[in-house]
Amino acid sequence: MNFAAQFFYSRYLSERLERLFSPRPAIKDSEERDPFWERDELRLGPSQPGTSHKCGPLSNGAAGRRSTLIEPERLKDFGEEELLNGDVRVHETRMMEAPEIKLMDPPKTRRLSEFRTVPRPPLQYLRFEDISAAAFRIQSGIQKTPCTYSRLSKQYGMEIYLKKEHLHYTGSVKERGVLYLLTSLTQQQRKGVIVASDCNFSMAVAHHAAELKIPVFVIMPSCCSSPRLRIYRDYGAMVISYGSTGCDSQNHARRLAKENGYLYLEEDEGAVYLAGLGTVGMEIYEQVPKVDAVVVPAAGQYGLLAGTAAAIKHLNPEILVIGTEPEGFPLLLQSLKTDSPIKDLHRNPNKKLFGDLQERSLGTQTFQIAKKLVDKVIPVSEENSLVAMLRFQEFERSTVDTEGAMGLAAILAGHLPELRGKKWVRLIKTAGTLFLQCVDRALVLDDRVTKFSVQLGEWPGDMAKLLDVLSREDLTEAHSPGCVCIQVECVVETRDKTQSAQLRKTLNERYPSICWLDR
């Protein structure tokens, strides 16, 4: 308490004491008489000099002590009391209460700011700065693949450019993401890496890890073909055969990685890996000026689509990004319809054409990027993919697989009429490892291979006459005709659909018993 407060408090106390003990003025007749004060007057007598009107003598300016006797009439307000020798005896009455209950401690007070939820900025999963940093990091280890004008442009009335990512050392665009991933490893992680799947990702890891002097181990099941294992050894990897299935080799690889402190790698949607894949989008934007659209294949693994879309949309949001995927396994299309990534799609795609798609899944982050940046997703049938693969072989002299040909397959099926007369880039991401297995099927679907059986007579020269008819049609023998008694089965290759129709007409007129076999 400061000095001013003490001063005012002392004045207030003095005034109150003065009001309490100062003599009162004479009571008028109209005022109420108080027996309490009359008792004091009777005991002290009339006022004398040096004495107060109703109190004892003054001492040092303060009133003397008042008598303890109180008039009985005044005690009725305080309860039953007795007067003994001028003292007051009070009868105390105690109240019996319940035992005291100890309350719990009050809750600790919290500041208002602790109850507020401070909104945090959304985490940007894949930034263009990461893609640019990846492009700078891998420029010495990855060649800039060409993006050339296609001879198919005039045939389909549009400017088609082919980004030939199959020209990488391992024949796959995944080298971009793998190299950036390996260069980003810490010194402890460079102790050794392990892969356990026979795919383009594992081949890229084997090649670039050996180039970076990182020990690389490839765990493969015993059923893996010897030529594939030889490729891994040629890259510089140590190949170990273990188990009879892919699950056995993967479990063994994880156990080896844990016991020896190695890094087990498998293709996922990590930001570093996607940033490396996104560098292809930067190259497309640089190589093809004023491009209108980019078509990216996506068959079970959508990292390339997400990375390319992130780079293209940052450089020019007006460029269309279109994804293509197999009609028998539309994982992204179904996920966009349900607005959530589907983990298990119950479909049965053709494994000979697209590999084992059932083991692949769409990650949450990749789905969010594709949902935000991809303009259109087109499902492509297997037949159109096979025919498009054949077109690449004939016009571009390029061997690509069905997945790499899905962009052209969408054009063949008429799914992209908005690109007519515009400039667009088709990304070819893998080489055709299954080309020889699919070429016969592609020729049949394109009405280029005709298979039939005909009943010949028993007269000599009937076989020669049949061969003479086929030779005049200028056909290519796709399969040596076989003769069982008088039943002949032939497989011939024609130039196009027109020649196939003409052949059917000629043989139907000459051999009424001819039977055209199913394709």
C-alpha positions in Angstrom: 0.0 0.0 0.0 1.5 3.3 -1.0 1.6 6.5 1.0 -1.5 8.1 -0.6 -3.6 5.0 0.2 -2.3 5.0 3.8 -3.2 8.6 4.1 -6.8 8.3 2.9 -7.3 5.1 5.0 -6.1 6.8 8.2 -8.5 9.8 7.5 -11.4 7.4 6.9 -10.6 5.5 10.1 -10.3 8.7 12.2 -13.6 10.0 10.9 -15.4 6.8 11.7 -14.1 6.6 15.2 -15.0 10.2 15.7 -18.6 9.5 14.6 -18.8 6.5 16.9 -17.5 8.1 20.1 -18.3 11.7 19.7 -21.1 13.1 22.0 -24.5 13.2 20.4 -26.8 16.2 20.4 -29.7 16.5 22.8 -32.6 14.3 21.8 -35.7 16.2 20.8 -39.1 15.3 22.0 -40.0 14.1 18.6 -37.1 11.7 18.4 -37.2 8.1 19.7 -35.7 7.6 23.1 -33.0 4.9 23.5 -32.8 3.2 26.9 -29.2 2.1 26.1 -27.9 5.7 26.3 -30.2 6.6 29.2 -28.5 3.9 31.2 -25.2 5.5 30.6 -26.5 8.9 31.7 -27.9 7.6 34.9 -24.6 5.8 35.7 -22.3 8.7 34.9 -24.4 11.6 35.9 -24.8 14.9 34.1 -22.3 16.2 31.8 -19.3 17.9 33.4 -16.4 19.8 31.9 -13.9 17.4 30.6 -16.4 14.7 30.1 -18.4 13.7 27.1 -22.1 13.8 26.9 -22.7 10.0 27.1 -19.2 8.5 27.4 -16.5 8.5 30.0 -13.7 11.1 30.3 -11.6 11.9 27.3 -8.0 10.8 27.2 -5.6 12.1 24.6 -8.5 13.2 22.5 -10.2 9.7 22.5 -13.3 8.7 24.3 -13.0 6.6 27.5 -13.9 3.0 27.6 -17.7 2.4 27.7 -19.2 0.2 30.4 -19.9 -3.4 29.5 -23.4 -3.3 31.1 -26.1 -3.4 28.5 -29.8 -2.7 29.2 -31.8 -5.9 29.3 -34.2 -4.5 26.8 -31.3 -4.5 24.2 -30.4 -8.2 24.8 -33.6 -9.6 23.4 -32.2 -9.3 20.0 -29.1 -11.5 20.9 -30.8 -14.5 22.5 -31.0 -15.7 26.1 -28.4 -14.1 28.4 -27.8 -13.6 32.1 -26.4 -10.6 34.0 -23.9 -11.6 36.6 -21.9 -9.0 38.5 -22.0 -6.6 35.6 -20.8 -9.2 33.1 -22.6 -10.8 30.3 -22.8 -14.6 30.1 -23.8 -16.0 26.8 -25.1 -19.5 26.3 -23.5 -20.9 23.2 -25.4 -23.2 20.9 -23.4 -25.6 18.8 -24.6 -26.8 15.4 -23.7 -30.4 14.7 -22.9 -30.7 11.0 -21.8 -33.5 8.7 -18.1 -34.1 8.5 -16.2 -31.8 6.2 -15.7 -33.1 2.7 -12.5 -32.1 1.1 -13.1 -30.8 -2.4 -10.9 -31.8 -5.3 -8.4 -29.3 -6.6 -9.9 -27.0 -9.2 -8.7 -27.7 -12.8 -5.7 -25.8 -13.9 -6.6 -22.8 -15.9 -5.5 -22.8 -19.5 -4.9 -19.9 -21.8 -7.4 -19.2 -24.4 -4.7 -19.6 -27.1 -4.3 -23.2 -26.1 -7.9 -24.0 -27.1 -7.5 -22.4 -30.5 -6.6 -24.6 -33.5 -4.1 -22.7 -35.5 -4.6 -23.6 -39.1 -1.4 -24.9 -40.7 -0.6 -24.5 -44.4 -1.3 -27.6 -46.4 1.7 -29.8 -47.1 2.7 -29.6 -50.7 3.7 -33.1 -51.5 5.5 -32.7 -54.8 6.9 -29.3 -55.6 8.3 -28.1 -58.9 11.5 -27.1 -57.0 12.1 -30.8 -56.2 11.6 -31.7 -59.8 14.0 -29.0 -60.9 16.6 -30.1 -58.4 16.2 -33.7 -59.6 16.8 -32.6 -63.2 20.0 -30.9 -62.2 21.2 -33.9 -60.1 20.7 -36.6 -62.8 21.7 -34.7 -65.9 25.1 -36.3 -65.9 23.8 -39.9 -65.5 20.7 -39.8 -67.7 20.6 -38.9 -71.3 18.1 -36.4 -72.6 15.9 -38.6 -74.8 14.7 -37.3 -78.2 11.1 -36.1 -78.8 10.7 -36.5 -82.5 8.0 -35.8 -85.0 6.1 -39.0 -85.9 5.3 -40.2 -89.4 1.9 -41.2 -88.1 0.9 -37.5 -87.9 -0.3 -37.3 -91.5 -2.3 -40.5 -91.3 -4.3 -39.3 -88.3 -4.5 -35.5 -89.1 -2.6 -34.2 -86.1 0.9 -33.3 -85.0 2.2 -36.3 -83.0 5.5 -36.2 -81.2 7.1 -39.2 -79.6 9.1 -38.8 -76.4 11.2 -41.9 -76.7 12.0 -42.9 -73.1 12.6 -46.5 -74.2 16.0 -45.4 -75.4 17.5 -45.4 -71.9 20.1 -47.9 -71.1 17.7 -50.3 -69.5 14.8 -49.4 -71.8 12.7 -47.7 -69.1 11.8 -44.2 -68.0 12.1 -45.4 -64.4 15.9 -44.8 -64.6 15.1 -41.1 -63.8 13.5 -41.7 -60.5 15.9 -44.5 -59.5 19.0 -42.4 -60.2 17.7 -39.5 -58.2 16.7 -41.8 -55.4 20.1 -43.5 -55.2 22.0 -40.1 -55.3 19.8 -38.9 -52.4 20.8 -41.8 -50.1 22.8 -41.2 -46.9 26.3 -42.6 -46.4 24.8 -45.3 -44.1 22.2 -46.3 -46.7 24.9 -46.6 -49.4 26.2 -49.7 -47.5 24.1 -51.8 -49.9 20.7 -52.0 -51.5 18.5 -55.0 -52.2 15.7 -55.6 -54.8 13.5 -58.6 -55.1 11.3 -58.2 -58.2 11.9 -58.8 -61.9 10.8 -55.5 -63.3 12.1 -52.4 -65.0 12.5 -50.7 -61.6 14.8 -53.5 -60.4 16.8 -53.4 -63.6 17.3 -49.6 -63.2 18.4 -50.1 -59.6 20.9 -52.8 -60.6 22.4 -50.6 -63.3 22.7 -47.3 -61.6 23.7 -48.7 -58.2 26.6 -50.4 -59.8 27.5 -47.2 -61.6 27.5 -45.3 -58.3 29.7 -48.0 -56.6 26.8 -49.0 -54.3 26.7 -52.8 -53.6 23.4 -54.1 -55.1 21.8 -57.5 -54.5 19.0 -59.0 -56.6 17.0 -61.8 -54.9 15.0 -63.8 -57.5 12.9 -67.0 -57.3 14.3 -70.1 -59.0 11.6 -69.9 -61.7 13.1 -66.7 -63.1 14.5 -67.1 -66.6 18.2 -67.4 -67.1 18.5 -64.7 -69.7 16.9 -62.2 -67.3 19.3 -63.2 -64.5 22.2 -62.8 -66.9 21.2 -59.2 -67.6 21.3 -58.4 -63.9 24.8 -59.9 -63.6 25.9 -57.9 -66.6 24.8 -54.7 -64.9 27.0 -55.6 -62.0 24.6 -56.9 -59.4 25.0 -60.0 -57.2 22.1 -62.3 -58.1 20.8 -64.8 -55.5 18.1 -67.4 -56.3 15.8 -68.1 -53.4 12.4 -69.7 -53.1 9.9 -70.8 -55.7 7.7 -67.7 -55.7 8.1 -64.0 -55.7 6.8 -63.8 -52.1 9.6 -66.1 -50.9 12.3 -64.0 -52.5 10.8 -60.8 -51.2 10.6 -62.0 -47.6 14.2 -63.3 -47.8 15.3 -59.9 -49.2 13.7 -58.1 -46.3 15.3 -60.4 -43.8 18.8 -60.0 -45.4 18.3 -56.2 -45.4 17.4 -56.2 -41.7 20.2 -58.5 -40.6 23.0 -56.7 -42.6 21.8 -53.1 -42.4 21.1 -52.9 -46.1 18.3 -50.8 -47.8 15.4 -52.8 -49.3 14.0 -50.9 -52.3 10.7 -51.3 -54.0 8.8 -49.0 -56.3 6.5 -46.6 -54.3 5.2 -43.1 -54.4 8.1 -41.4 -52.5 8.5 -37.7 -53.2 12.2 -38.2 -54.3 11.2 -41.0 -56.8 8.3 -39.0 -58.2 10.5 -35.9 -58.6 12.9 -37.9 -60.7 10.1 -39.1 -62.9 8.8 -35.6 -63.3 11.9 -34.5 -65.1 10.5 -35.9 -68.3 7.8 -33.3 -68.2 10.4 -30.5 -68.1 12.1 -32.0 -71.1 8.9 -32.2 -73.1 8.1 -28.6 -72.4 11.5 -27.6 -73.5 11.7 -29.8 -76.7 8.2 -29.2 -78.1 7.2 -25.5 -78.2 3.5 -24.6 -78.0 2.4 -28.2 -77.2 -1.3 -28.6 -76.6 -1.5 -32.0 -74.8 0.7 -34.7 -73.3 -0.5 -38.3 -73.2 1.1 -40.5 -70.5 0.6 -44.3 -70.2 -0.3 -45.6 -66.8 -0.8 -49.3 -66.2 -0.8 -50.1 -62.5 2.0 -47.6 -61.7 0.9 -44.0 -61.8 4.1 -42.3 -60.6 5.1 -41.2 -64.1 1.7 -39.7 -64.7 1.7 -37.8 -61.4 5.3 -36.5 -61.8 4.8 -35.5 -65.4 1.5 -33.7 -64.6 3.1 -31.8 -61.7 5.9 -30.5 -64.0 3.7 -29.7 -67.0 0.9 -28.0 -65.1 3.4 -25.8 -63.2 5.1 -24.6 -66.5 1.8 -24.1 -68.4 -1.6 -24.9 -66.8 -3.3 -24.8 -70.2 -1.6 -27.9 -71.5 -3.8 -31.0 -71.3 -2.5 -34.0 -69.4 -4.2 -37.2 -70.4 -3.6 -40.6 -68.9 -4.3 -44.0 -70.5 -4.7 -47.3 -68.8 -5.8 -50.9 -69.7 -9.5 -51.4 -70.1 -9.2 -54.6 -68.2 -7.6 -52.9 -65.2 -9.0 -49.3 -64.9 -7.6 -48.6 -61.4 -7.3 -44.8 -61.7 -10.6 -44.4 -63.5 -12.5 -46.4 -60.8 -10.7 -44.5 -58.1 -11.7 -41.1 -59.5 -15.3 -42.3 -59.7 -15.3 -43.3 -56.0 -13.2 -40.3 -55.0 -10.8 -42.5 -53.1 -7.8 -44.8 -54.1 -8.9 -48.4 -54.7 -6.5 -50.8 -53.1 -7.9 -54.0 -54.6 -9.5 -54.1 -58.0 -11.1 -57.4 -58.8 -10.3 -57.7 -62.5 -8.4 -60.3 -64.6 -6.2 -58.4 -67.1 -4.2 -60.3 -69.7 -0.9 -61.0 -68.0 0.9 -61.8 -71.3 0.2 -58.2 -72.5 0.4 -56.1 -69.4 2.2 -58.2 -66.8 0.9 -58.9 -63.3 -1.2 -55.8 -62.7 -2.9 -57.3 -59.7 0.1 -56.7 -57.5 0.1 -53.0 -58.2 -1.9 -50.4 -56.3 -2.7 -46.7 -56.4 -1.1 -44.7 -53.5 -3.0 -41.9 -51.7 -0.5 -39.2 -52.6 -0.3 -40.2 -56.2 -4.1 -40.3 -56.4 -4.4 -36.8 -55.0 -1.9 -35.5 -57.6 -3.6 -37.2 -60.5 -7.0 -36.1 -59.3 -5.9 -32.5 -59.2 -3.7 -32.2 -62.3 -4.8 -34.9 -64.8 -7.5 -33.7 -67.2 -8.7 -37.0 -68.6 -8.2 -40.7 -68.1 -9.0 -43.1 -71.0 -9.3 -46.9 -70.8 -7.8 -48.7 -73.8 -8.7 -52.2 -75.0 -6.1 -54.9 -75.5 -6.9 -55.2 -79.2 -6.3 -51.5 -79.9 -3.0 -51.7 -77.9 -1.8 -54.6 -80.1 -2.7 -52.8 -83.3 -1.0 -49.6 -82.1 2.1 -51.6 -81.2 2.2 -52.9 -84.8 1.9 -49.4 -86.2 4.9 -48.3 -84.2 6.9 -51.2 -85.7 5.9 -50.5 -89.2 6.0 -46.7 -89.3 8.5 -45.8 -86.6 10.7 -48.8 -86.6 10.4 -48.8 -82.9 9.7 -51.8 -80.7 7.4 -50.9 -77.9 5.1 -53.1 -75.8 1.4 -52.8 -75.4 1.6 -50.4 -72.5 3.9 -48.0 -74.4 1.5 -48.0 -77.4 -1.7 -47.2 -75.4 -1.6 -43.5 -76.4 -1.8 -44.3 -80.1 -4.4 -47.0 -79.3 -6.6 -44.2 -77.8 -6.4 -42.4 -81.2 -7.2 -45.6 -83.1 -10.3 -46.1 -80.9 -11.5 -42.5 -81.5 -11.3 -41.5 -77.8 -9.4 -38.2 -78.5 -11.2 -36.3 -81.2 -10.3 -33.0 -79.5 -6.6 -33.5 -80.4 -7.3 -33.5 -84.2 -5.3 -30.7 -85.8 -3.4 -30.0 -82.6 0.2 -30.7 -81.4 0.6 -33.3 -78.7 3.3 -35.6 -77.3 3.0 -39.3 -76.8 5.3 -40.6 -74.1 6.8 -44.1 -74.9 8.2 -45.4 -71.6 9.2 -49.0 -72.1 10.7 -51.2 -74.8 8.8 -54.2 -76.2 9.9 -57.2 -74.2 6.8 -59.1 -75.2 6.7 -57.9 -78.8 7.5 -61.3 -80.5 4.8 -62.9 -78.4 2.2 -60.4 -79.4 2.9 -59.7 -83.1 1.0 -62.7 -84.4 -2.0 -61.8 -82.3 -1.8 -58.2 -83.5 -1.7 -59.3 -87.2 -4.9 -61.3 -86.7 -6.7 -58.4 -85.0 -5.7 -56.1 -87.9 -7.2 -58.6 -90.4 -3.7 -59.2 -91.8 -3.6 -63.0 -91.0 -6.3 -65.3 -92.3 -6.7 -68.9 -91.2 -8.9 -71.3 -93.1 -9.3 -75.0 -93.9 -10.6 -76.4 -97.2 -11.8 -79.9 -98.3 -10.0 -81.0 -101.5 -10.9 -83.7 -103.8 -9.1 -86.9 -104.4 -7.9 -86.0 -107.9 -4.3 -85.4 -108.5 -3.3 -81.7 -108.7 -5.9 -80.3 -106.3 -3.1 -79.2 -103.9 -1.2 -77.6 -106.8 -4.3 -75.7 -107.9 -4.9 -74.4 -104.3 -1.3 -73.2 -104.1 -1.6 -71.6 -107.6 -4.6 -69.6 -106.4 -2.7 -68.4 -103.3 0.3 -67.5 -105.3 -1.7 -65.4 -107.7 -3.1 -63.4 -104.8 0.5 -62.4 -103.9 0.2 -63.7 -100.3 2.8 -64.2 -97.7 3.0 -67.6 -96.1 2.7 -67.1 -92.4 2.5 -70.8 -91.6 3.4 -73.9 -93.6 0.3 -75.5 -94.9 -0.3 -78.9 -93.4 -2.0 -81.8 -95.2 -3.8 -84.5 -93.3 -5.4 -86.8 -95.9 -7.4 -84.4 -97.9 -8.0 -81.8 -95.2 -5.8 -78.7 -95.7 -5.3 -76.0 -93.1 -3.6 -72.7 -94.2 -2.5 -69.5 -92.5 -1.7 -66.7 -94.8 -0.8 -63.0 -94.4 -2.4 -60.3 -96.5 -1.4 -56.7 -97.1 -4.5 -55.1 -95.6 -8.3 -55.6 -95.1 -9.1 -55.1 -98.7 -6.9 -58.0 -99.8 -8.3 -60.2 -97.0 -11.8 -59.5 -98.3 -10.8 -60.3 -101.9 -9.1 -63.6 -100.8 -12.3 -64.6 -99.0 -14.4 -63.9 -102.1 -12.1 -65.8 -104.4 -11.8 -68.9 -102.2 -15.5 -69.0 -101.4 -16.3 -69.1 -105.2 -13.8 -71.8 -105.9 -14.2 -74.0 -102.8 -17.7 -74.0 -101.4 -16.6 -76.3 -98.6 -14.1 -73.8 -97.3 -14.2 -73.2 -93.5 -12.9 -69.9 -92.2 -11.4 -70.4 -88.7 -11.9 -68.1 -85.8 -9.2 -65.5 -85.1 
